[in-house]
Amino acid sequence: MSHEGDHPPEELPKVYLLPNLMTAGNLFCGFMAVLQIIEGTLRQSAGHEEWVQRYTASLSFILGAFIFDLLDGRLARLGGRESPFGREFDSLADVISFGIAPALLVYKIVLAEFPIRLGWLIAFFYLLCGALRLARFNVVAAREQSVAKGEFIGFPIPAAAGVITSITLLLLHFHASDREIGVWKYSLPVLMVFLSCMMFSKVRYPSFKAIDWGTRRSLPRFIATFFIIALVFIYWRWMLAVVFIGYLLYGFLRPRLSIRVRREIEEDVEDDGA
C-alpha cells in the first residue's frame, strides 16, 4: 500500500528574477488594458465623454506590454538565462496582452455593431490564431529550432497587436471629440482577419535578436537610428503605426533584397577586427 509520503515532493522550479519580472510587467499591462476597455465601455454606455480616454489608456497599456515583452527576452539572452519556464510564462502573458486585449478592444469599438455571431467569430478567430501560434512557437523552440536563424516564420503576435493598436490609436485621435470613430473603423475587422492569417503564413520576419548591447554601427547609421527613435517619441501617434506597418510590409519586401542589404538591416555586421 503506497502512501503520499513515500515519494519525495517534487521540487518547484526556480525562476530567473529580472526576465520574469519583465514578463510579469507584460501580464500586468495586459490585465490593465482589459480593465480600461471594460471601464470605457461602461462610460460610453452611460453617455460620458471620457470613454475615448479609457480606450486610449488601454492602447497605451498594450504598447507598454510590447516594451516589457522586448525587455524580458533581451535580459534573458543577455545573462544566458533563457529557460522553458520563462518561455511558457511569456506565452501566457502574450495571450492576455496581445490576444485577448486587442480582440476585446476591436470588438467593443466596431465588431459589436456586426451580427452578434459574426462579431464574436472575428474576434475569437484572431485570439485563436494568436494562441495557436504561441503554442506552435513553444513546441518548435523546445526542439531548438525556433529562431536559431534570427527569424520568425509568420507574423509574430506582439507585432500583430502593435499594428492593431497603433492604427486604432490614430482613429481615436482623429475622432477624440466625437461619439463615433467614423467609417475607417470598419477596416479594423478586415485587418484583424488578415493579421490572423499572417500569423500562420510562411512569410519570414527578422527577429532582430542579433541587435543587442554589443551591436556596433557606423556613425552615420547611428545618427540615422537616433533620429528615427526621436521621431517615434515626438510623433508617436503617427510613427508607431509607420513602424509596425513597415515591419509588416518588410516581410513581403525582404525576399527581394540582397543578402548584404538584409544583413545590414537585421544584424550586427560591423566586423573591423577590433
MIDOBA-14468 format. One record per residue (C-alpha): residue in one letter; chain; z negated, y negated, x negated. Coordinates in pm, whole numbers, plus 50000, padded with zeros to 5 digits. Last residue first. Layout:
// residues N
(r A; A; (Z; Y; X))
...
***
This chain:
// residues 274
(r A; A; (53318; 45481; 46128))
(r G; A; (53633; 45695; 46129))
(r D; A; (53828; 45449; 46342))
(r D; A; (53805; 45650; 46660))
(r E; A; (53828; 45423; 46964))
(r V; A; (53940; 45672; 47228))
(r D; A; (53639; 45664; 47461))
(r E; A; (53799; 45798; 47774))
(r E; A; (53943; 45710; 48112))
(r I; A; (54166; 45407; 48073))
(r E; A; (54274; 45458; 47713))
(r R; A; (54312; 45831; 47775))
(r R; A; (54537; 45772; 48074))
(r V; A; (54754; 45531; 47877))
(r R; A; (54796; 45784; 47595))
(r I; A; (54870; 46071; 47833))
(r S; A; (55150; 45870; 47990))
(r L; A; (55111; 45758; 48348))
(r R; A; (55297; 45915; 48640))
(r P; A; (55027; 46178; 48704))
(r R; A; (54768; 45896; 48741))
(r L; A; (54941; 45694; 49015))
(r F; A; (54826; 45916; 49302))
(r G; A; (54469; 45942; 49172))
(r Y; A; (54476; 45571; 49093))
(r L; A; (54519; 45495; 49462))
(r L; A; (54163; 45599; 49546))
(r Y; A; (54024; 45426; 49238))
(r G; A; (54204; 45106; 49336))
(r I; A; (54067; 45138; 49689))
(r F; A; (53715; 45156; 49545))
(r V; A; (53763; 44866; 49303))
(r V; A; (53951; 44637; 49545))
(r A; A; (53700; 44701; 49824))
(r L; A; (53415; 44617; 49586))
(r M; A; (53608; 44311; 49473))
(r W; A; (53626; 44143; 49811))
(r R; A; (53264; 44140; 49922))
(r W; A; (53155; 44133; 49557))
(r Y; A; (53320; 43805; 49471))
(r I; A; (53071; 43695; 49205))
(r F; A; (52937; 44037; 49103))
(r V; A; (53275; 44212; 49110))
(r L; A; (53437; 43919; 48929))
(r A; A; (53175; 43943; 48653))
(r I; A; (53245; 44315; 48612))
(r I; A; (53617; 44243; 48577))
(r F; A; (53542; 43961; 48333))
(r F; A; (53329; 44189; 48115))
(r T; A; (53593; 44462; 48111))
(r A; A; (53857; 44213; 47997))
(r I; A; (53626; 44087; 47721))
(r F; A; (53557; 44443; 47603))
(r R; A; (53930; 44520; 47614))
(r P; A; (53999; 44216; 47393))
(r L; A; (53715; 44317; 47153))
(r S; A; (53827; 44678; 47111))
(r R; A; (53622; 44943; 47290))
(r R; A; (53343; 45178; 47193))
(r T; A; (53162; 45423; 47418))
(r G; A; (52820; 45526; 47288))
(r W; A; (52629; 45402; 47593))
(r D; A; (52858; 45606; 47819))
(r I; A; (53225; 45640; 47913))
(r A; A; (53324; 46005; 47872))
(r K; A; (53184; 46068; 48219))
(r F; A; (53467; 45862; 48365))
(r S; A; (53502; 46132; 48637))
(r P; A; (53878; 46099; 48642))
(r Y; A; (54048; 46189; 48970))
(r R; A; (54278; 46482; 49041))
(r V; A; (54470; 46518; 49366))
(r K; A; (54449; 46878; 49488))
(r S; A; (54311; 46770; 49825))
(r F; A; (53978; 46876; 49972))
(r M; A; (53808; 46535; 49952))
(r M; A; (54143; 46378; 50038))
(r C; A; (54139; 46539; 50382))
(r S; A; (53807; 46374; 50468))
(r L; A; (53937; 46049; 50317))
(r F; A; (54233; 46053; 50558))
(r V; A; (54009; 46129; 50856))
(r M; A; (53779; 45840; 50764))
(r L; A; (54069; 45602; 50707))
(r V; A; (54210; 45678; 51051))
(r P; A; (53864; 45629; 51203))
(r L; A; (53825; 45296; 51015))
(r S; A; (54165; 45151; 51107))
(r Y; A; (54039; 45091; 51460))
(r K; A; (53801; 44828; 51318))
(r W; A; (54105; 44614; 51249))
(r V; A; (54121; 44529; 51620))
(r G; A; (53824; 44297; 51602))
(r I; A; (53459; 44311; 51499))
(r E; A; (53321; 44228; 51843))
(r R; A; (53017; 44015; 51926))
(r D; A; (53149; 43748; 51694))
(r S; A; (52977; 43528; 51436))
(r A; A; (52996; 43779; 51148))
(r H; A; (53358; 43865; 51225))
(r F; A; (53513; 43819; 50881))
(r H; A; (53201; 43941; 50701))
(r L; A; (53168; 44247; 50926))
(r L; A; (53526; 44344; 50851))
(r L; A; (53475; 44297; 50477))
(r L; A; (53161; 44513; 50479))
(r T; A; (53350; 44780; 50672))
(r I; A; (53610; 44786; 50394))
(r S; A; (53342; 44819; 50124))
(r T; A; (53150; 45090; 50310))
(r I; A; (53449; 45309; 50393))
(r V; A; (53584; 45297; 50037))
(r G; A; (53238; 45347; 49885))
(r A; A; (53168; 45643; 50113))
(r A; A; (53485; 45805; 49981))
(r A; A; (53376; 45720; 49625))
(r P; A; (53042; 45893; 49680))
(r I; A; (53230; 46189; 49839))
(r P; A; (53450; 46262; 49538))
(r F; A; (53828; 46262; 49603))
(r G; A; (53986; 46596; 49521))
(r I; A; (53974; 46788; 49196))
(r F; A; (53736; 46587; 48981))
(r E; A; (53797; 46506; 48618))
(r G; A; (53636; 46500; 48276))
(r K; A; (53783; 46825; 48152))
(r A; A; (53449; 47003; 48171))
(r V; A; (53407; 46860; 48518))
(r S; A; (53316; 47167; 48715))
(r Q; A; (53397; 47485; 48523))
(r E; A; (53050; 47592; 48413))
(r R; A; (53032; 47870; 48674))
(r A; A; (52739; 47691; 48837))
(r A; A; (52958; 47381; 48847))
(r V; A; (53207; 47570; 49064))
(r V; A; (52938; 47662; 49313))
(r N; A; (52791; 47312; 49304))
(r F; A; (53131; 47148; 49361))
(r R; A; (53206; 47381; 49651))
(r A; A; (52877; 47290; 49819))
(r L; A; (52946; 46919; 49766))
(r R; A; (53295; 46958; 49913))
(r L; A; (53160; 47147; 50210))
(r A; A; (52908; 46871; 50281))
(r G; A; (53173; 46600; 50258))
(r C; A; (53422; 46790; 50472))
(r L; A; (53154; 46848; 50737))
(r L; A; (53043; 46485; 50740))
(r Y; A; (53401; 46359; 50776))
(r F; A; (53474; 46610; 51052))
(r F; A; (53146; 46516; 51219))
(r A; A; (53251; 46152; 51256))
(r I; A; (53597; 46247; 51385))
(r L; A; (53463; 46509; 51627))
(r W; A; (53188; 46287; 51765))
(r G; A; (53437; 46017; 51853))
(r L; A; (53680; 46268; 52004))
(r R; A; (53406; 46423; 52218))
(r I; A; (53294; 46086; 52351))
(r P; A; (53635; 45951; 52438))
(r F; A; (53655; 45662; 52193))
(r E; A; (53442; 45348; 52219))
(r A; A; (53154; 45516; 52032))
(r L; A; (53401; 45565; 51746))
(r V; A; (53409; 45192; 51666))
(r I; A; (53096; 45041; 51516))
(r K; A; (52840; 45309; 51608))
(r Y; A; (53061; 45596; 51492))
(r V; A; (53161; 45413; 51175))
(r L; A; (52794; 45368; 51087))
(r L; A; (52696; 45725; 51176))
(r A; A; (52970; 45870; 50955))
(r P; A; (52883; 45632; 50671))
(r A; A; (52509; 45726; 50686))
(r I; A; (52553; 46102; 50742))
(r G; A; (52787; 46174; 50451))
(r F; A; (52742; 45935; 50160))
(r S; A; (52368; 45868; 50174))
(r I; A; (52247; 46177; 50359))
(r V; A; (52483; 46439; 50214))
(r D; A; (52451; 46271; 49873))
(r A; A; (52073; 46323; 49872))
(r L; A; (52118; 46697; 49926))
(r S; A; (52385; 46704; 49656))
(r D; A; (52159; 46532; 49404))
(r F; A; (51875; 46776; 49474))
(r E; A; (52110; 47069; 49413))
(r R; A; (52236; 46929; 49082))
(r G; A; (51887; 46831; 48970))
(r F; A; (51757; 47182; 49036))
(r P; A; (52052; 47340; 48853))
(r S; A; (51968; 47127; 48546))
(r E; A; (52112; 46843; 48340))
(r R; A; (51854; 46712; 48093))
(r G; A; (52055; 46650; 47778))
(r G; A; (51892; 46308; 47749))
(r L; A; (52207; 46105; 47800))
(r R; A; (52351; 46366; 48034))
(r A; A; (52058; 46342; 48275))
(r L; A; (52042; 45963; 48246))
(r R; A; (52412; 45926; 48322))
(r G; A; (52394; 46167; 48615))
(r D; A; (52099; 45987; 48771))
(r L; A; (52248; 45642; 48710))
(r L; A; (52573; 45688; 48897))
(r D; A; (52396; 45825; 49204))
(r F; A; (52146; 45536; 49191))
(r I; A; (52439; 45293; 49198))
(r F; A; (52600; 45474; 49494))
(r A; A; (52268; 45473; 49678))
(r G; A; (52262; 45096; 49639))
(r L; A; (52609; 45083; 49793))
(r I; A; (52476; 45280; 50089))
(r F; A; (52175; 45046; 50107))
(r S; A; (52403; 44741; 50110))
(r L; A; (52607; 44892; 50391))
(r S; A; (52290; 44945; 50594))
(r A; A; (52196; 44581; 50532))
(r T; A; (52535; 44471; 50663))
(r Y; A; (52475; 44678; 50977))
(r R; A; (52139; 44508; 51022))
(r Q; A; (52281; 44163; 50955))
(r V; A; (52553; 44222; 51214))
(r W; A; (52291; 44325; 51472))
(r E; A; (52102; 43996; 51430))
(r E; A; (52276; 43834; 51729))
(r H; A; (52050; 43998; 51985))
(r G; A; (52212; 44125; 52305))
(r A; A; (51971; 44413; 52365))
(r S; A; (52242; 44670; 52297))
(r Q; A; (52326; 44495; 51970))
(r R; A; (51960; 44493; 51868))
(r L; A; (51921; 44865; 51937))
(r T; A; (52241; 44947; 51749))
(r G; A; (52135; 44735; 51452))
(r E; A; (51799; 44913; 51437))
(r I; A; (51971; 45252; 51438))
(r I; A; (52210; 45142; 51165))
(r Q; A; (51923; 44997; 50962))
(r L; A; (51731; 45325; 50986))
(r V; A; (52036; 45522; 50867))
(r A; A; (52078; 45290; 50569))
(r M; A; (51707; 45322; 50488))
(r F; A; (51738; 45700; 50465))
(r G; A; (52046; 45673; 50245))
(r C; A; (51870; 45424; 50019))
(r F; A; (51568; 45656; 49990))
(r L; A; (51793; 45951; 49901))
(r N; A; (51963; 45758; 49621))
(r G; A; (51624; 45641; 49495))
(r A; A; (51510; 46004; 49494))
(r T; A; (51819; 46082; 49286))
(r M; A; (51719; 45809; 49042))
(r L; A; (51369; 45956; 49025))
(r N; A; (51535; 46292; 48962))
(r P; A; (51712; 46160; 48653))
(r L; A; (51392; 45993; 48524))
(r L; A; (51141; 46276; 48572))
(r Y; A; (51304; 46603; 48475))
(r V; A; (51185; 46865; 48720))
(r K; A; (50965; 47167; 48664))
(r P; A; (51046; 47474; 48867))
(r L; A; (50762; 47636; 49061))
(r E; A; (50635; 47958; 48909))
(r E; A; (50648; 48252; 49148))
(r P; A; (50303; 48388; 49211))
(r P; A; (50222; 48709; 49024))
(r H; A; (50258; 49018; 49240))
(r D; A; (49965; 49243; 49334))
(r G; A; (49800; 48957; 49524))
(r E; A; (50041; 48999; 49815))
(r H; A; (49918; 49355; 49858))
(r S; A; (50110; 49676; 49842))
(r M; A; (50000; 50000; 50000))
***
